[in-house]
């Protein structure tokens, strides 16, 4: 969706959201440039319409929508001037029933050379495993063969897919391999 820029149109736009929601039952996801802020932190300066933020948040609450967390970036738009105004006006909002369908979704942005907006990328099935966390032991670097083991382990894992998952998988393989050649009782 694309939200209007003028104040009166924004108020009408929020009313239309409620009307559309009444026509839709079940899980709901809204994606787009809303031209509205959810929080004052969504802008890098203090020129903020607090009343409009309040109206928008109130509408989101009545529609039982919550924002999908944006990973890795604070703002999604720039006026691209020397003293840039940065704003987060591109959002994804979902109902609880939608989030129940996609509990492992992951929202991030892509780069764009042709737009003043950052394209949003919503991975519906991000592959995160929440097992034992990787713990680096500083004495490992002194063990013979450490660098070779790390290099072999790093290259043994695929590098495609979600970058966080790729990094997590590589660190797990490294930890497993390093722990197999560390003498027992040496601090692990």
N, C-alpha and C positions, 0 to 999 in steps of 0.2 A: 504494500500500500504506500501511498504518498500523501503525507499530511500537508495542508496548506500553510502559507507563510503569514497571512494576515490574522490578527487577533480574533475578529468576529468569525472568520472562516474556521479557525481552530476550534472555537466553541461549538459551532455547528458540526464539525467533523467528529468531535467527541460524542455528540448526541447521536450521530449516524452510526457510530460503533455500537452503541446500545441497541439501536433498532436492528442492525444486522445480526447481533448476537441473539436477539429474540427469535430470529428465523432459523437459527442453527442450534441443534442440540448436540450433546456429546463433546468430545475433545475438540479444542480450538487452539489454533496457533496464528498469531499475527506477526508479519514480517514486513519491515520496510523503513523508509525515511519518514518518521512521524513529525519532524520539525518541532518536536517538543522535548523538554527535559523531564526526567523522572526525579533527579536529585540536583542540588546546586553544584555538586562536583562534576556534573556533566558539561560544564563550561569552564574555560581557563581564565575567565575574568569575572568581575562582580556585576556586570550588566545583565541582571537576571530578573525575569518577571515572576516573582514569588507567587502571585495569585494564580498564574497559569500553571505553575508546577503543582500547586495545591489542587487545582481543578483536575489536572491530568491524573494525579495520583488517586484522587477520589474516584474518578471514573474507572481506573484500573481496578481499584478495590471492589467497586460495585459489580464489575464484570468478572470478578474473581480471577484476574490475570496477574501473573507475576513474571518478572523479567528473567529470561535465561541469561546466566552470567557470561559476560564477554571475557574470555581469557586472552591475556597478553597485550591488551591495548586499552587505553582509557578513553580516547576520542575516536570518532569515526568520520569526522568532517573537518576541513580546514578552508578558510577563505584564501589561503595561499598567498598572503601578503608578508612583507618583511616582519611586521609585528602581528603575527598570525593570531586569529581567533580560532580556537579549537573547541569543538563541541561533540558531544555524543547524542546525536539525534536519530541515528539508525538503531533500531531495537528489534528484539524478538521477545514477544510475550506469549505465555502459554497458560492454559488451565491445568489444574492438578491432574485431571483425567488424561490430558495429553502427555504430561510428564510421566505418568504411570505407564504409558505405552512405550516411552523412550527414556528409561531411567539413566542410560549411559550416554546421553547426548552431550556434545562438546561444541561450544561456539567459539570461533576465532575469526580473524580477518585475513584477507589476502591483500596483496599490494596492487595498486592501480596507477598506471602512468597516464590514463586518459580521463580520470574523474577526480573531483575534489572529495569524493566519498571513498571509504575503504569498503570493498565488497565483504559481506558477511558470509562465512562458511559454517554451516551447521551440520556436523557429523552426527547422524542419528544413532549410530552404533559404534561409538568410540570404544576401543578394546582396552579397557583398563583392568588390570588384575591387582587387587589390593592384598597381596600376600606380605610376607616378611620384607621389610625395607632393606635396601642395600646399605651396608655399613662399611666404610673404608677404614682399614687399619693402617696407620702410618708406617709400621714396621715392614709391611709388604714390599715397599720399594727397595728395601735393602736385601731382600731374598734373591738368590741367584735365579735368573730366568724370568724375573718379574715382567720386564718390558716386552719380552718375546711372547709371554703368555697373554698379556693384555692385548698386544697387536693381533695375535691369532684369534682371540676371543672376539675382539671388536669386528674383525673382518668376517667372522663366521655367521653373523646375524644379518638378516635382510635390512636394507636401509629405506624401504618404502613403507608408506602408511603414515599414521599419526606420529609426528615427531616425538611426542612425549612417550608414547608406547615404545617406539624404536629405541630411544635412550634407555628406558627402563629395562627392556629386554637385553640390551648390550651390557648394562651394568650387572644384571643378574648372571649372565654367562661369565663375565669376568670374575665376579665374586665366587661362583661355583668352581671355576678353574683354579683360581688362586688358592682357595681353601683346600683343594685336593693335594697341592704340592707343599703346603706349609706344614712343617712337622707338628704333630699333635702336642699340645701343652705349651705352644709358643705364643700364647696371648689371645687366641681366637675363642 
